[in-house]
Amino acid sequence: MSKRFEYRGDLSKTTLPEVFSTIHRFQVPGVIEARRQGLCKRVFIREGHVLHATSSHLEDSLGSYLLRTGGLTQDQFDATMRLRQQSEQRYGSLLVEQGILGPDAVHAAIASQVESIVWSLFYWQEGEVTFSIGDVTETGMIQILLPIRQVIFSGIKRAPNAKALVARLGRKETVFEQRHNTETLIESGVSAEDYKLLRLVNGKRTLYEICMEGPLSPAENAKLLYAFHVLRVVQRQEPAATPVSTETQTGGVTIRMKSQGDRIT
């Protein structure tokens, strides 16, 4: 794949959800690559979907994932890993050919593994992230279509540090207003419980009030509000312009004129 970096950033300054949101908005194909402490994780994106994800961390491999989640026994894992070392087969193909799992079970396992890798990146609060525009297919890649909006929403809900996310929303007196459409909520996988928080956003309640009055704990409510903000379902309300007053003396009568925008009353 041609490596022409269009974006390079620091996760301590620009969060991964915001990177995902920007990519989704411009609908460009490419690969997100995140690096931290010797680890490298890559997320392949095309047409508003995550296609695949890879990781250099052994614990993120398909075999380790299946062992950890009960999809394989320890004996099955050990035997297949020995076979893997003797061939260049992809692990999923090996599982099917050995009769350990069916093709449908392998596909489902890969989908869950990809989700696990992607969402693990939402725990990263530091590291280098790059996004390369270009062809995102690789030989032998099994494509799993995950809507980016759903990835963003679910990833933020799983993020451990609410304080860091709240800091990106503004001050506690910041007011939010809705700008959503129902299709965005459906695609993002917003639940009825999540929607209760969105209904509190009315252009009058502050960040503090929404977090305190929401259906979950204040920290969880803050994460939900941040997710809605990244998805552009809500936005910070801009402070109203202060009217500029001028006074004109005409004899003994004072005429007060107020300019508001491009109107004078």
Steps between C-alpha positions, in 0.01 A plus 500: 500500500628845413602681819399863462424632844220752504485536876735448792403578855541442872224314686560712808381802299254356248296202612445195284120553484561843348739348244234242407234771474709712263575201277131408490400855413726508195427137402858422398649148499821433685673357804525636853825393664550555873832441677584497869774335705612276216147390408337568164129467422348566158138563405393470135218731390290534186164661415407581858586155638781331686603207279767337713750562778838353588728521801862417576399403854491120540199523731299652211563207263203288392626194687557688825162670464320167452684344794419798722130501405448124518491435127794259528622268774861521612575168324345622173693826524832325563449248217395761244784732593746217435339441160511873430876507554541226240299674227424846365124452526288770652378390838130519411549275197693253710216477754250423223719242326570323830127475565524696824267783397264551209548786252210693654648467850840620376338801331312588818819459705696727267225763520516492879880506494500805270257679731722414797809647330321817393340564836827434683633812328240711679693425821811666358543854630845545350689379197556591137221463246523530123243468225601399149263547209497222243399146416417315822484141377771245572540146369298254709325774701159389626284809490269579790268796446459705819331842460743767620229685690423185697872449566531858630194477725580158647870581536437818698254320730776248576768765558624496863589865556191720507690797645719537192195489273298751705791745477450503122134600535566839656428658836229372733277792403528423127156460341424247225231483235379215279573474128436130441306295253347164583705312238824593678365370830388171344832442323692581820309239702356748751284317755180623662700566819761699307223699334371618840818704542467650153150621586649709782693706246270795431718806453448599863655233720869528576764227473489461877120472511487242220765284668323519837146446369573229242386137530843362598777606736647848437817346350303273264268786405806710414632227270163477327488876447853497361402219262200701379728802456756308293220359284368855455170404653536791742707815483616767739268797493675815391441794735252752362652817361467794738289774337694820434314812608551849369319816590434797272387836636237684289401813682338400826424142387735207549477226232645165613608265221598137559691308238444126502680313226430700187175647632453825685190548713 
